[in-house]
Amino acid sequence: MLRFAAISALALACAAIPAPAADPDPTQAINLTLKSIEARYNRAQSLKLDFSESYSASKRLSQTESGVLYLHKPGRMRWEYSSPAGKIFLADGKETWLYTPENHRAERASLKLSEDDRAPLAFLLGKLDFHKEFQSFEQHSEDSGLWITAKPKSSTLSYARIDFLADPEGRILKLRVTNQDQSRIEYAFSNEQLNAPVTPGLFVFRAPPGVEIITAEAQR
């Protein structure tokens, strides 16, 4: 079962990244991509997309899950799983909830206490400045876009680095989060809808009858 995580963040004037020169400057290519991502997601008020996620850790079998993700500013998200059916991860702006039907249990935590591996996805709808949040960037090209590796400035976060694949329009296609313990969660996104219509009720957790509620406590 995935752990709860801290929220951390992931404007441009052009719609596509210019073609690189004969001898492209890697720093320039990275900066153009970062600006494309910032422009796309900082302007969006809501987002809907399909996702698949795969979690792996030492001495633990890899597990893959999928569903639909809804996000809405500020700080609200709903992961609605089709596999496993009924599982929900929700952030309402103040608290996070993880509901697992097979355990008939819901885990609640303050958003500030949250240590869920989904935290770096807050960049999708955050007021993001990559150079403020991350200290270094590396890149390599792929047919569908540019892979960028970013390492956060803070060493106290639950994750040590993120790798993401973005297309020329700044759309995030894949995201890989490597945690401090070297466990890893990978996401693939498709069918993205910017400013998709979402209702406030999507971000309210309603526990089914008889579900056990567990509240996470601050770590000492």
N, C-alpha and C positions, 0 to 999 in steps of 0.2 A: 504494500500500500504506500502510495506516495506521501511524502511529508509535506506539511504546510511550509511556505517560503516568504521572503520579504519583497515588498514591491520595489522594483527598480525600473527605470525607463529604457525602451528602445525607441523644407520650405524651398522651395526651389522655384525658379521662374520658368523652367522649361519642362516639356512633357517627356522628353527622352534624353538619354545620355549621349552626348556627341561621340562619334566614332573616334577611337584613339589615333594619334599621329603614328608615323612610321616607327618612331622610337618613343612609345608612350611613357609618361611619368607615372609610376605606380601610385604615388601619393595623390596625384591629381585624379586618377581613376577612382580611388577609394573615396576621396572627398566628394566627387560628383555623385557617386552612388549613395553616400550618406545623406547628401542634400536631397536627393530624389526621395529617399525613404522618409526623411523628416517632412518634406512637403506633402507627401501622400497621406501620412497618418496624423500629423499634427493638425491638419485642416479638417479631418473627418470627425464627426460627432458620434457616429456609431459604425459598427462593422459586423458582418455576418459571414462566416466561411465554414467549409467542411475541413475537418482535421483528422489526421491519424497520428498517434504518438507511440513511441517505443521506448521503454525504460529498461536499462541494464545496469547491473552492479556486480561487483566481485562476489563469486560464490552464490549467485542468484540467477535463475533462469530469466531470460529476457521476456518481457510481456508487451503485447501490442494492443492498443485500444483505439477507438475511433468514434466520431460523432460530429456534432455541430457546435460551433463556438459563436457566442454573441458577446459583443463588447459595447459599452456606452460610457461616454465621459460623464462625470469624473470617476474613475476607478471601479467601474462595475463590469463584471464579466460573468458569463454563464457557460459552463462546459456541459453540454447535454449529450450523454453517451448513448450510442446505439449498440456498441459492443465494449463493455458489457451493458446490456439493456438496463435502463433505470438509474445508472450511476450519474451523480450530479456533483460538480464542483461549482460553487457560486461565491462571488464577492459582491456585497451590496454597497460598498463604499465605506463601511465601518467594520464589518465582520466578514469572515470567510466560513463557508460551510462545505464539508465533504460528506456526501450521503452515499452509502454503499448498501444496496438492497439486500445482498446476500448475507450481510452481517446485521441487518435491521438496526443500523446505528448511524448517527450523524455526528460529525466532529465539528465543533465551533471554535473559532479563535479570533482574537482581535486582529484587524488588518495589520497593525503594527507588529504583532507577534508572529504573523504568518511566515512560515518557512517553506512554502510549497514551491516545487520546482517550476511552476508556471510563472513565477515572479518576473523573469526577464521579458515576458510577453506584454507587460504593462506598456512597453514602448509603443505598441501598436496604436494606442490611443492616448499616450502621454504627451506632455509638453516637453519634447525631447531635444536635447542638445548632446549629440554623441561625444563631442570633444570635452564636455563637462563631466560626463559619466565614466568615460573610458580613457585609459592612458596610452594605449597603443593599438595599432591596426595592421593586419597583414591581409593580402588578397591573392586569389588565383582564379583564373577564368574557367568557366564551364559553358557548354553550348547554350544553356538556357539563361545564363547570366553570370554574375560575379559572386564568388564566395569571399566573405570577409570574416576574419577572426578578430574579436575584440576582447581585450582584457580590462576589467574594471579597475578604477583607481583605488577603491577601497578593498582591503584584504579581509575585512570582517564579514563580507557577504557570504551567503551559502554557496554561491557558484564562483568558479575560478576563471571561466571564460565562456564566451558564446561564439558560435560560428553560424552565419546565416547566408543564404543564397537569395539574391535579389535580382529581378529582371531589370531591363533598361528603364522601365517606368517607375521603379522604386517599389514594386510589389514584392513582399516577402513570400518566397516559395517554400523554403525549408529553414528550420532553426534547430540548432544542436546546443544544448546546455550541458557543460561539464562542471560538476560540483567539486567542492574542495576535497571530498572523499573519493573523487574520480568516478563516482557513479554518473550516468549519463542519460539524458532524456532527449529524444529527437522528435521533431514535429514536421509533418508535411501538410501544406495548406492548398486548398483548391476552391473554385467557385466563390471567390471573394466578392462581396457586395459592400461597397463603401456607402455610408449613410443609409444603411438598410433600416426600414421601419421596425422599431422594437418598442415594446410596451414596458412601463415600469414594473409590472407584475412579474416579468421574466427574472428580475433580480431580487425577488423576495422568496426566501426559503420557507416552505410550508411542510413541516414534518408529517409524514403519514402517521395514522394512529398507532400507538404502541412502540414507536421508534425511540431507542435510547439516545439521549443527547449527552455528549461528552464535551466538556469545555477545557481547552488547553490553557495551561497556566504559564506565566512568564518564567523564563529560565533564570535561575540564580547564578 
